[in-house]
Amino acid sequence: CGSLSKVRLCANHLCTEPVYRGLILEDWQDPTPGYLHITKGSAVTVFGVEGTFFDAESGGSRGFIPQDKAEISERMIDLRLSLIRTTKPEADDTDPASSDVAPDASSAPGADVVPDVQSPTENESIASEQSKDQTNSEHNHQVESQNEVKADEERRKILEEEWRRAEEEEKLKLEMEAKLKAEGEELKRKAEEEEKRKA
């Protein structure tokens, strides 16, 4: 019936503000943790959209439900929702415990410790290398951040396009239902007129 996405559309960063309200169209349940057990006719409040699922609350419980199981009757905010990342940031690799630190020679029993005296030229060279490493690290971090922003923007555009298409399909569906209803009423009216003429 669909799948979750790596991003979620919500009204605020914590997904605590209602986005839509409506009714459950049919009973549905999924034993997977995080999914909501819903009953036909129950009221539902939607707090976010993730892939083809709603992050919703119904019957006092909150979880994910397929979008096609709910009929939205009230929109609480504007369609342009805030983008919320659901993926956890990667762990920082700069673990102090894993850094390469030379062992202290004075801790070795019977070791003859020779003072490490470096010339000014060696000190300048080391400082230069450290500066280059820091600059490269900052540059790499900046590139990674820019790539993440671009990826988020692409996902946001894709979700907005999917949502726009869904709205257009829903509009066409409603128009078709109205047209069919009008045609049915017209046929019924003509049939009644025909019956009157025969009578």
C-alpha positions in Angstrom: 0.0 0.0 0.0 3.0 2.3 -0.2 6.2 3.1 1.6 7.7 5.7 4.0 10.1 8.3 2.7 13.3 9.8 4.1 11.7 13.2 4.5 8.5 14.3 6.1 6.3 17.4 5.4 5.0 19.0 8.6 3.6 22.4 9.8 6.5 22.8 12.2 9.9 21.2 13.0 8.5 18.8 15.7 5.4 17.8 13.7 3.1 18.8 16.5 0.7 21.2 14.7 -2.3 19.6 12.9 -2.1 19.8 9.1 -5.4 18.1 8.0 -8.5 16.7 9.6 -10.9 14.1 8.2 -12.5 10.7 8.5 -11.2 7.1 8.2 -12.7 5.4 5.1 -12.1 1.8 6.1 -10.7 -0.5 8.8 -6.9 -1.0 8.5 -4.1 -2.3 10.8 -0.5 -3.3 10.4 1.4 -5.2 13.1 4.6 -3.3 12.4 5.5 -0.9 15.3 4.8 2.7 14.5 1.7 2.0 12.3 -1.8 2.9 13.5 -4.8 0.7 13.9 -7.8 2.6 12.5 -11.5 2.0 12.3 -13.9 3.1 9.6 -15.8 6.3 10.4 -13.3 7.5 13.1 -12.1 11.0 13.1 -8.4 11.5 12.1 -6.0 14.3 12.6 -2.9 14.5 10.3 0.3 16.0 11.5 2.6 15.2 8.6 3.0 13.5 5.2 5.7 11.0 4.6 5.8 9.2 1.3 2.4 7.6 0.7 1.6 7.7 4.4 0.0 10.2 6.8 1.6 10.7 10.3 -1.9 10.7 12.0 -3.7 10.5 15.2 -7.0 8.6 15.6 -8.8 7.1 18.6 -6.2 8.6 21.0 -3.3 6.9 19.3 -0.7 8.2 16.8 1.1 6.4 14.0 1.4 6.0 10.2 -1.6 5.2 8.0 -1.9 5.0 4.2 -3.2 8.2 2.6 -5.9 6.4 0.7 -7.5 5.2 4.0 -8.5 8.7 5.1 -10.8 11.3 3.5 -9.5 14.8 4.2 -12.3 17.3 4.9 -10.4 20.3 6.4 -7.0 21.8 5.7 -5.4 23.5 8.7 -2.4 25.2 7.0 -1.1 26.2 3.6 -0.1 23.5 1.1 3.6 24.6 1.2 4.7 22.7 4.3 8.0 22.8 6.1 10.5 20.1 5.2 11.5 17.9 8.1 14.4 15.4 7.9 13.6 12.0 9.3 17.1 10.5 8.8 19.4 10.7 11.7 22.7 12.7 11.2 25.8 10.5 10.8 27.9 10.0 13.9 30.9 12.3 14.3 34.1 10.4 13.5 36.3 12.6 15.6 36.4 10.4 18.6 39.0 11.6 21.0 39.6 8.0 22.2 40.5 6.9 18.7 43.0 9.7 17.9 46.6 8.7 17.2 48.5 9.8 20.2 52.2 8.8 20.7 52.8 6.9 24.0 54.7 8.7 26.7 58.3 7.3 26.7 58.6 8.2 30.4 56.0 5.6 31.3 58.2 2.7 30.0 60.3 1.1 32.8 64.0 1.9 32.5 63.5 4.0 29.4 66.0 6.7 28.7 64.0 9.8 27.9 65.6 12.1 25.4 64.0 15.6 25.2 62.4 16.1 21.8 63.9 19.5 20.7 62.6 20.7 17.4 64.1 23.5 15.3 62.0 26.6 14.4 61.9 25.4 10.8 60.4 22.1 11.9 57.8 23.9 14.1 56.8 26.1 11.2 56.5 23.1 8.9 54.3 21.2 11.4 52.1 24.3 11.9 51.7 24.7 8.2 50.7 21.0 7.7 48.2 21.3 10.6 46.7 24.5 9.0 46.3 22.7 5.7 44.6 19.7 7.3 42.2 22.0 9.1 41.4 23.9 5.9 40.8 20.7 4.0 38.6 19.4 6.8 36.5 22.7 6.8 36.2 22.6 3.0 35.1 19.0 3.0 32.5 19.7 5.7 31.2 22.7 3.7 30.9 20.6 0.5 29.0 17.9 2.4 26.7 20.4 3.9 26.0 21.9 0.5 25.3 18.5 -0.9 22.9 17.7 1.9 21.0 21.0 1.3 20.8 20.2 -2.5 19.5 16.7 -1.8 16.9 18.1 0.7 15.8 20.6 -1.9 15.4 17.9 -4.6 13.4 15.7 -2.2 11.2 18.7 -1.3 10.5 19.5 -4.9 9.6 15.8 -5.7 7.2 15.6 -2.7 5.6 18.9 -3.6 5.1 17.7 -7.2 3.6 14.4 -6.0 1.3 16.3 -3.7 0.2 18.7 -6.5 -0.5 15.7 -8.8 -2.5 14.0 -6.1 -4.6 17.2 -5.6 -5.2 17.5 -9.4 -6.3 13.8 -9.5 -8.6 14.4 -6.6 -10.1 17.4 -8.3 -10.6 15.5 -11.6 -12.3 12.7 -9.6 -14.7 15.1 -8.0 -15.5 16.7 -11.3 -16.2 13.4 -12.9 -18.4 12.3 -10.0 -20.4 15.6 -10.3 -20.7 15.1 -14.1 -21.9 11.5 -13.7 -24.4 12.6 -11.0 -25.8 15.4 -13.3 -26.1 12.9 -16.2 -27.9 10.5 -14.0 -30.4 13.1 -12.8 -30.9 14.2 -16.4 -31.7 10.7 -17.5 -34.0 10.2 -14.5 -35.8 13.5 -15.4 -36.3 12.4 -19.0 -37.6 9.0 -18.0 -40.1 10.7 -15.7 -41.3 13.0 -18.5 -41.6 10.0 -20.8 -43.7 8.2 -18.2 -46.0 11.2 -17.9 -46.5 11.4 -21.7 -47.4 7.7 -21.8 -49.9 8.2 -19.0 
